[in-house]
Amino acid sequence: MDDKEKKDFEIVLKRVGLTPAEAFRIFAKKSIEAGGIPFEVSQPTPRLEKAIKSQDYVEFNDSEKGLDWLND
């Protein structure tokens, strides 16, 4: 996520009264309950396709480290 996307995400979450950590916890719990992504994923947009093929990402083996990164 670039800085603009992170800031835009935080703005959306603030409107609904959530922090990034809380949103991630909700997403994780719903993913576990659903046994997968908790929303429909269909044909990727060109932007998503580019992101999927990109090597420009951060990988975490520990959810706490991921939350710490989001909160930095």
VODOLUM-642451 format. One record per residue: residue in one letter; x, y, z of N, C-alpha, C in turn. Coordinates in steps of 0.1 Angstrom, whole numbers, plus 5000, padded with zeros to 4 digits. Last residue first. Example, Ala and Ser with C-alpha at 12.3 -4.5 7.8 and 13.67 -1.06 7.14 Angstrom:
2
<rec type="s" n_c1="5128" n_c2="4978" n_c3="5071" ca_c1="5137" ca_c2="4989" ca_c3="5071" c_c1="5129" c_c2="5000" c_c3="5079"/>
<rec type="a" n_c1="5132" n_c2="4943" n_c3="5078" ca_c1="5123" ca_c2="4955" ca_c3="5078" c_c1="5132" c_c2="4967" c_c3="5078"/>
end
This chain:
72
<rec type="d" n_c1="5021" n_c2="5020" n_c3="5117" ca_c1="5033" ca_c2="5029" ca_c3="5116" c_c1="5030" c_c2="5042" c_c3="5108"/>
<rec type="n" n_c1="5000" n_c2="5003" n_c3="5114" ca_c1="4999" ca_c2="5014" ca_c3="5124" c_c1="5011" c_c2="5024" c_c3="5124"/>
<rec type="l" n_c1="5009" n_c2="4984" n_c3="5097" ca_c1="4997" ca_c2="4993" ca_c3="5093" c_c1="4996" c_c2="5005" c_c3="5102"/>
<rec type="w" n_c1="5029" n_c2="4972" n_c3="5112" ca_c1="5032" ca_c2="4979" ca_c3="5100" c_c1="5021" c_c2="4989" c_c3="5096"/>
<rec type="d" n_c1="5013" n_c2="4961" n_c3="5132" ca_c1="5023" ca_c2="4971" ca_c3="5136" c_c1="5027" c_c2="4979" c_c3="5124"/>
<rec type="l" n_c1="4999" n_c2="4942" n_c3="5117" ca_c1="4992" ca_c2="4953" ca_c3="5123" c_c1="5002" c_c2="4964" c_c3="5127"/>
<rec type="g" n_c1="5021" n_c2="4925" n_c3="5110" ca_c1="5013" ca_c2="4932" ca_c3="5100" c_c1="5005" c_c2="4944" c_c3="5105"/>
<rec type="k" n_c1="5028" n_c2="4916" n_c3="5135" ca_c1="5038" ca_c2="4924" ca_c3="5127" c_c1="5031" c_c2="4932" c_c3="5116"/>
<rec type="e" n_c1="5005" n_c2="4902" n_c3="5141" ca_c1="5008" ca_c2="4913" ca_c3="5149" c_c1="5019" c_c2="4922" c_c3="5142"/>
<rec type="s" n_c1="5006" n_c2="4881" n_c3="5123" ca_c1="4995" ca_c2="4891" ca_c3="5121" c_c1="4999" c_c2="4904" c_c3="5129"/>
<rec type="d" n_c1="5034" n_c2="4869" n_c3="5107" ca_c1="5028" ca_c2="4871" ca_c3="5120" c_c1="5018" c_c2="4883" c_c3="5119"/>
<rec type="n" n_c1="5047" n_c2="4870" n_c3="5084" ca_c1="5044" ca_c2="4857" ca_c3="5089" c_c1="5036" c_c2="4857" c_c3="5102"/>
<rec type="f" n_c1="5041" n_c2="4892" n_c3="5058" ca_c1="5042" ca_c2="4890" ca_c3="5072" c_c1="5039" c_c2="4876" c_c3="5075"/>
<rec type="e" n_c1="5053" n_c2="4911" n_c3="5030" ca_c1="5048" ca_c2="4899" ca_c3="5035" c_c1="5051" c_c2="4897" c_c3="5050"/>
<rec type="v" n_c1="5046" n_c2="4937" n_c3="5009" ca_c1="5052" ca_c2="4934" ca_c3="5022" c_c1="5045" c_c2="4921" c_c3="5027"/>
<rec type="y" n_c1="5054" n_c2="4942" n_c3="4974" ca_c1="5045" ca_c2="4940" ca_c3="4985" c_c1="5053" c_c2="4936" c_c3="4998"/>
<rec type="d" n_c1="5060" n_c2="4941" n_c3="4944" ca_c1="5061" ca_c2="4953" ca_c3="4954" c_c1="5050" c_c2="4951" c_c3="4965"/>
<rec type="q" n_c1="5058" n_c2="4925" n_c3="4924" ca_c1="5066" ca_c2="4920" ca_c3="4935" c_c1="5068" c_c2="4931" c_c3="4946"/>
<rec type="s" n_c1="5026" n_c2="4921" n_c3="4908" ca_c1="5037" ca_c2="4929" ca_c3="4913" c_c1="5045" c_c2="4922" c_c3="4923"/>
<rec type="k" n_c1="5004" n_c2="4908" n_c3="4901" ca_c1="5016" ca_c2="4904" ca_c3="4895" c_c1="5028" c_c2="4911" c_c3="4900"/>
<rec type="i" n_c1="4985" n_c2="4921" n_c3="4916" ca_c1="4987" ca_c2="4907" ca_c3="4919" c_c1="5000" c_c2="4903" c_c3="4913"/>
<rec type="a" n_c1="4986" n_c2="4947" n_c3="4905" ca_c1="4990" ca_c2="4945" ca_c3="4919" c_c1="4993" c_c2="4931" c_c3="4922"/>
<rec type="k" n_c1="4975" n_c2="4942" n_c3="4879" ca_c1="4989" ca_c2="4947" ca_c3="4881" c_c1="4994" c_c2="4944" c_c3="4895"/>
<rec type="e" n_c1="4950" n_c2="4934" n_c3="4888" ca_c1="4958" ca_c2="4925" ca_c3="4880" c_c1="4973" c_c2="4929" c_c3="4881"/>
<rec type="l" n_c1="4941" n_c2="4958" n_c3="4898" ca_c1="4943" ca_c2="4947" ca_c3="4907" c_c1="4952" c_c2="4936" c_c3="4900"/>
<rec type="r" n_c1="4940" n_c2="4974" n_c3="4874" ca_c1="4948" ca_c2="4978" ca_c3="4886" c_c1="4951" c_c2="4966" c_c3="4895"/>
<rec type="p" n_c1="4922" n_c2="4960" n_c3="4859" ca_c1="4935" ca_c2="4961" ca_c3="4854" c_c1="4945" c_c2="4965" c_c3="4866"/>
<rec type="t" n_c1="4902" n_c2="4940" n_c3="4882" ca_c1="4904" ca_c2="4952" ca_c3="4874" c_c1="4919" c_c2="4952" c_c3="4869"/>
<rec type="p" n_c1="4894" n_c2="4905" n_c3="4881" ca_c1="4902" ca_c2="4916" ca_c3="4886" c_c1="4902" c_c2="4928" c_c3="4877"/>
<rec type="q" n_c1="4863" n_c2="4891" n_c3="4885" ca_c1="4873" ca_c2="4895" ca_c3="4875" c_c1="4881" c_c2="4907" c_c3="4880"/>
<rec type="s" n_c1="4858" n_c2="4889" n_c3="4920" ca_c1="4855" ca_c2="4885" ca_c3="4907" c_c1="4866" c_c2="4889" c_c3="4898"/>
<rec type="v" n_c1="4851" n_c2="4880" n_c3="4952" ca_c1="4862" ca_c2="4884" ca_c3="4944" c_c1="4860" c_c2="4879" c_c3="4930"/>
<rec type="e" n_c1="4829" n_c2="4887" n_c3="4978" ca_c1="4831" ca_c2="4881" ca_c3="4964" c_c1="4843" c_c2="4888" c_c3="4958"/>
<rec type="f" n_c1="4842" n_c2="4883" n_c3="5011" ca_c1="4834" ca_c2="4890" ca_c3="5001" c_c1="4838" c_c2="4884" c_c3="4987"/>
<rec type="p" n_c1="4860" n_c2="4871" n_c3="5028" ca_c1="4846" ca_c2="4872" ca_c3="5032" c_c1="4838" c_c2="4881" c_c3="5023"/>
<rec type="i" n_c1="4881" n_c2="4845" n_c3="5017" ca_c1="4879" ca_c2="4860" ca_c3="5016" c_c1="4864" c_c2="4862" c_c3="5019"/>
<rec type="g" n_c1="4877" n_c2="4817" n_c3="5038" ca_c1="4883" ca_c2="4824" ca_c3="5027" c_c1="4880" c_c2="4839" c_c3="5028"/>
<rec type="g" n_c1="4861" n_c2="4808" n_c3="5058" ca_c1="4870" ca_c2="4799" ca_c3="5052" c_c1="4876" c_c2="4804" c_c3="5039"/>
<rec type="a" n_c1="4845" n_c2="4825" n_c3="5072" ca_c1="4841" ca_c2="4822" ca_c3="5059" c_c1="4849" c_c2="4811" c_c3="5052"/>
<rec type="e" n_c1="4859" n_c2="4827" n_c3="5097" ca_c1="4845" ca_c2="4822" ca_c3="5097" c_c1="4841" c_c2="4817" c_c3="5083"/>
<rec type="i" n_c1="4883" n_c2="4838" n_c3="5087" ca_c1="4883" ca_c2="4825" ca_c3="5093" c_c1="4869" c_c2="4819" c_c3="5093"/>
<rec type="s" n_c1="4873" n_c2="4862" n_c3="5077" ca_c1="4879" ca_c2="4853" ca_c3="5068" c_c1="4880" c_c2="4839" c_c3="5074"/>
<rec type="k" n_c1="4864" n_c2="4874" n_c3="5101" ca_c1="4854" ca_c2="4871" ca_c3="5090" c_c1="4860" c_c2="4861" c_c3="5080"/>
<rec type="k" n_c1="4889" n_c2="4878" n_c3="5113" ca_c1="4878" ca_c2="4869" ca_c3="5119" c_c1="4868" c_c2="4865" c_c3="5109"/>
<rec type="a" n_c1="4902" n_c2="4895" n_c3="5095" ca_c1="4907" ca_c2="4882" ca_c3="5098" c_c1="4897" c_c2="4873" c_c3="5104"/>
<rec type="f" n_c1="4885" n_c2="4918" n_c3="5096" ca_c1="4887" ca_c2="4911" ca_c3="5083" c_c1="4892" c_c2="4897" c_c3="5086"/>
<rec type="i" n_c1="4887" n_c2="4925" n_c3="5123" ca_c1="4874" ca_c2="4921" ca_c3="5117" c_c1="4876" c_c2="4913" c_c3="5104"/>
<rec type="r" n_c1="4915" n_c2="4931" n_c3="5123" ca_c1="4910" ca_c2="4920" ca_c3="5131" c_c1="4896" c_c2="4916" c_c3="5126"/>
<rec type="f" n_c1="4915" n_c2="4953" n_c3="5105" ca_c1="4922" ca_c2="4940" ca_c3="5102" c_c1="4917" c_c2="4929" c_c3="5110"/>
<rec type="a" n_c1="4900" n_c2="4971" n_c3="5120" ca_c1="4895" ca_c2="4967" ca_c3="5107" c_c1="4902" c_c2="4954" c_c3="5103"/>
<rec type="e" n_c1="4918" n_c2="4975" n_c3="5142" ca_c1="4904" ca_c2="4969" ca_c3="5144" c_c1="4898" c_c2="4964" c_c3="5131"/>
<rec type="a" n_c1="4940" n_c2="4986" n_c3="5129" ca_c1="4941" ca_c2="4974" ca_c3="5136" c_c1="4928" c_c2="4967" c_c3="5138"/>
<rec type="p" n_c1="4929" n_c2="5010" n_c3="5118" ca_c1="4934" ca_c2="5000" ca_c3="5109" c_c1="4935" c_c2="4986" c_c3="5116"/>
<rec type="t" n_c1="4899" n_c2="5017" n_c3="5137" ca_c1="4913" ca_c2="5019" ca_c3="5135" c_c1="4918" c_c2="5009" c_c3="5125"/>
<rec type="l" n_c1="4866" n_c2="5031" n_c3="5131" ca_c1="4876" ca_c2="5020" ca_c3="5133" c_c1="4890" c_c2="5024" c_c3="5131"/>
<rec type="g" n_c1="4845" n_c2="5048" n_c3="5125" ca_c1="4849" ca_c2="5046" ca_c3="5139" c_c1="4858" c_c2="5034" c_c3="5141"/>
<rec type="v" n_c1="4839" n_c2="5054" n_c3="5099" ca_c1="4831" ca_c2="5044" ca_c3="5105" c_c1="4835" c_c2="5040" c_c3="5119"/>
<rec type="r" n_c1="4858" n_c2="5074" n_c3="5094" ca_c1="4844" ca_c2="5077" ca_c3="5092" c_c1="4835" c_c2="5067" c_c3="5099"/>
<rec type="k" n_c1="4881" n_c2="5059" n_c3="5097" ca_c1="4878" ca_c2="5069" ca_c3="5108" c_c1="4863" c_c2="5073" c_c3="5107"/>
<rec type="l" n_c1="4881" n_c2="5045" n_c3="5074" ca_c1="4880" ca_c2="5038" ca_c3="5087" c_c1="4875" c_c2="5047" c_c3="5098"/>
<rec type="v" n_c1="4886" n_c2="5065" n_c3="5055" ca_c1="4874" ca_c2="5057" ca_c3="5054" c_c1="4871" c_c2="5051" c_c3="5068"/>
<rec type="i" n_c1="4912" n_c2="5073" n_c3="5064" ca_c1="4900" ca_c2="5083" ca_c3="5064" c_c1="4887" c_c2="5075" c_c3="5064"/>
<rec type="e" n_c1="4927" n_c2="5050" n_c3="5060" ca_c1="4925" ca_c2="5055" ca_c3="5074" c_c1="4913" c_c2="5065" c_c3="5075"/>
<rec type="f" n_c1="4926" n_c2="5050" n_c3="5032" ca_c1="4920" ca_c2="5039" ca_c3="5040" c_c1="4918" c_c2="5043" c_c3="5054"/>
<rec type="d" n_c1="4941" n_c2="5073" n_c3="5026" ca_c1="4927" ca_c2="5072" ca_c3="5022" c_c1="4919" c_c2="5061" c_c3="5030"/>
<rec type="k" n_c1="4966" n_c2="5065" n_c3="5037" ca_c1="4959" ca_c2="5077" ca_c3="5042" c_c1="4944" c_c2="5076" c_c3="5039"/>
<rec type="k" n_c1="4971" n_c2="5043" n_c3="5020" ca_c1="4971" ca_c2="5041" ca_c3="5034" c_c1="4963" c_c2="5053" c_c3="5041"/>
<rec type="e" n_c1="4972" n_c2="5055" n_c3="4995" ca_c1="4962" ca_c2="5045" ca_c3="4998" c_c1="4960" c_c2="5043" c_c3="5013"/>
<rec type="k" n_c1="4994" n_c2="5073" n_c3="4999" ca_c1="4981" ca_c2="5078" ca_c3="4996" c_c1="4970" c_c2="5068" c_c3="4999"/>
<rec type="d" n_c1="5016" n_c2="5054" n_c3="5004" ca_c1="5012" ca_c2="5064" ca_c3="5014" c_c1="4998" c_c2="5069" c_c3="5012"/>
<rec type="d" n_c1="5006" n_c2="5021" n_c3="4991" ca_c1="5014" ca_c2="5034" ca_c3="4991" c_c1="5009" c_c2="5043" c_c3="5001"/>
<rec type="m" n_c1="5008" n_c2="4988" n_c3="5000" ca_c1="5000" ca_c2="5000" ca_c3="5000" c_c1="5009" c_c2="5012" c_c3="5000"/>
end
